[in-house]
Amino acid sequence: MGEFIEITLDADLIPLEAARRLAGLCPVDIFAVEAGHLVVRPANEDECTLCELCLAPAPAGSLVIHKRYSGENLVARG
Ligand code: SF4
């Protein structure tokens, strides 16, 4: 968990192809695919630019960006 940003996901809801797309599009390498599942690299979470690029390919509700500093969340809408 980052100090300012925490990203949570339900890897079971994210197909492998979408996981690969997500891992490739984040500009600050927050995601990786390990053993066929999307994972978050905790050390990179605070680098999130809130660009929301990851929210489009993620199925609804499968990915949440928590702004710990404000309590707001950005949720994948599918
Ligand atoms: S909002 Fe942008 S920077 Fe943050 S995790 Fe998603 S793709 Fe990466």
Residues whose N, C-alpha, C, O or C-beta is under 5 A from the ligand:
A	BS01	SF4	L25 C26 P27 V28 I30 E47 C48 T49 L50 C51 E52 L53 C54
